[in-house]
Amino acid sequence: MKIYLDYNATTPIDKEVAQAMQPYLADYFGNPSSSHSFGIETKKAVENARKQVANLINCKPNEIIFTSGGSESNNYAIKGIAYAYENRGNHIITSTIEHPAVTEVCKYLERKGFRISYIPVDENGVIDLKKLEGEITKQTILITVMHANNEIGTIQPISEIAQIAAKNSIYFHTDAAQSTGKHPIDVKELGIDLLSIAGHKMYAPKGIGALYIKEGIQLEKLIHGADHEQNKRAGTENVLEIVGLGKACDIAHRYLYRNITHMQTVRNLLYKNLKEALPNIKLNGHPQHGLPNTLNVSFPKIEANILLNELESKGIAASAGAACHTDSIDVSPVLTAIKLNSEYAMGTIRFSVGKNTTEQEIIRASEIIIETANQFYSEGKEITINPEQDFSDIKLTKYTQGMGCACKLRPQELEKILKDLPSNTNPQILVDTSNSDDAAVYKINDETALIQTVDFFTPVADNPYDFGAIAAANALSDVYAMGAKPIFALNIVGFPSNRLPMEVLKQILKGAQDKATEAGINIIGGHSIDDPEPKFGMVVNGIAHPEKLWTNSGAKKGDAIILTKPIGTGIIATALKRGLVNKETEKFVVKIMSELNKYAADIIADYEISSCTDVTGFGLIGHLSEISIASKTDVEINAANVPVIKEAREFATSNIIPGGTINNMNHFSKYVEWAENIAEIDRSILCDAQTSGGLLFTIASEYKDDIIKKLKEAGIEFATHIGNCISEGNGLISVKKSS
């Protein structure tokens, strides 16, 4: 049984709305601007929808402009006022809890010379009216404050804000995307000048919205072209969806108070059930003045995204804060603004019900949520299992937030910590943290150096055995990247015994042991802790000749740069977690990640390698920068030559990019000179946070063809010459793209 409790993210299209739209899919297709009968039919439909929207918020039909959604409406309202009245002033006032469709517009205008004041809210999310009024100057031309907050549901004192604005001859805009259809709105009574509506929040299609513009207000155009929409918004009208929005507004107006009562009832039932069973949860948002459907609660000492993953696996759909932030474990700006204690903030979930949510669904959802939360609170209590139970359907990526090496600390934060560590003064330590090498090296005698490395992360694959094998291959890779031979390993385990059966851990360990056996070593012990998320890694010890180590710092001018595995595993793993990867791609990527770099290392050991690392959490660009900076060498790579998993590009185009990849791009781009033809997608892929990636090494150019040939003959099919070390310098990476 699937239960949808995320109506603030989007709503299903109402059946009556779909029926109203149906004729406009085929029968009525004319352009509303055409004067013949085909155009007249659709023109009538558009104008009827305009009346239906106007009727819901009590305005004149000519005060409604159709847009592509709430974001466009907000952009048009705010930019439209800013540029139409900038001769009067350049100051705009907003709140600290607005949707990005407002805050990002304000940030844009700040860059264009406008001054923005962000007014704080109290612990319930209500704006401070005294501070708002105190910020008003002669230069203030607009106040924009949302009607109801999308995360905590708090409704703002819109009428009072409108009075303050009117008293000071300031235009007032409100983003009503979340409140339209869930709360009574009368723009005349409230004194609103501009109001944004989003269709998909009220059982209309996605991609349609509206903007109320009070008669007499002039906005600078956002979209230029023909004179559609009263010469205010160019572009042939989206008749099909305009009809849908109109019908949705008609239904909302017809059943407004009935729907409000129903949503309040089921929302309150959910909170009552949760509070009785979990008395430590905290309600966020105003207890009286809030949306009737929104329940924002904090589960202390539980990370919301981990809880949501488990709820989703049991059929419950909800959200951690705003839907736009579901892939982030950062505290949302709204929770920060209400000064919610971090212990509660990290465990905050938004449940939002709809007009069709049933009491039976709420009762069942309550049981699942309570049972799941109690698993987290029952630390140390193992799950009892049936010995015959099949574990093939367990998806490990659903039990974690960060994935693989993509969950590493942000490189910029790590740098700050590492620079404060005391410098090494022991002459026996040959390699430390100074050049960001893959392992630490201690000289035992003139013939032998001990190499030690550790890697530890959360699942990057759904299958427990695969996860263990990948984690082991990743840990072993650091030793191979130093030109060393592994001799033994220790396991490091974090495991949620109260969430997963111990048989899953057994499979993880088996995957790791089989990979260690392939490497020719034993795992001789380790350490384990009970943890909210499954985590696994290894400490690997190896040996090498002290004078034959491969490090980051040996690259020379004229060296060729060679990579042995394709990149894109971080993006694929993120898509896998979302259930978007087909079995064939999953199998291929698991194979790539679990392949030992031993075989590549054995081949290149016959050559004089200048520098070497492996490509993991900091991505190709990050790890290449470690080589270029440590070697004081400027390098150039050709993005067209870098081997990329085909599906990674497809997913990146759909904006399925892990947070670790974004962090890498933000941080390591300071070392990069990107050619103009390098698209943002390509930059993301080149910075993608890998798990168990290939070896990245430099070698004298005259050997590159021979070494690549031998690698390919050994089955390392993706080995590629991707660039060159071009000169001595500061470590600059030039990225070009030419076929």
Salt bridges, closest charged atoms under 4 A:
ASP6 OD1 - ARG350 NH2 3.02
ASP14 OD2 - LYS355 NZ 2.65
GLU16 OE2 - LYS247 NZ 3.91
GLU16 OE2 - ARG254 NH2 2.88
GLU47 OE2 - LYS43 NZ 3.46
GLU47 OE1 - ARG50 NE 2.90
GLU72 OE1 - ARG233 NH2 2.71
GLU104 OE2 - LYS107 NZ 3.39
GLU133 OE2 - LYS167 NZ 2.75
ASP193 OD1 - LYS214 NZ 3.95
GLU215 OE1 - LYS60 NZ 2.67
GLU229 OE1 - ARG50 NH1 2.80
ASP250 OD2 - LYS247 NZ 3.54
ASP250 OD2 - ARG254 NH2 2.88
GLU276 OE2 - LYS272 NZ 3.31
GLU310 OE2 - LYS314 NZ 3.95
GLU310 OE1 - ARG499 NH2 2.53
GLU312 OE1 - LYS398 NZ 3.56
ASP327 OD2 - ARG578 NH2 1.86
ASP330 OD2 - ARG410 NH2 3.12
GLU367 OE1 - ARG364 NH1 3.07
GLU413 OE2 - LYS416 NZ 3.61
GLU415 OE2 - HIS667 NE2 3.07
ASP446 OD1 - LYS443 NZ 3.28
GLU447 OE1 - HIS545 NE2 3.61
ASP514 OD2 - LYS510 NZ 3.15
GLU518 OE1 - LYS515 NZ 2.90
ASP531 OD1 - LYS535 NZ 2.55
GLU533 OE1 - LYS535 NZ 3.49
GLU586 OE1 - LYS583 NZ 3.71
GLU595 OE2 - LYS591 NZ 2.94
ASP602 OD2 - LYS598 NZ 3.30
GLU626 OE1 - HIS623 ND1 3.10
GLU636 OE1 - LYS736 NZ 3.50
ASP682 OD1 - ARG649 NH1 2.49
ASP682 OD2 - LYS737 NZ 2.97
ASP706 OD2 - LYS710 NZ 3.97
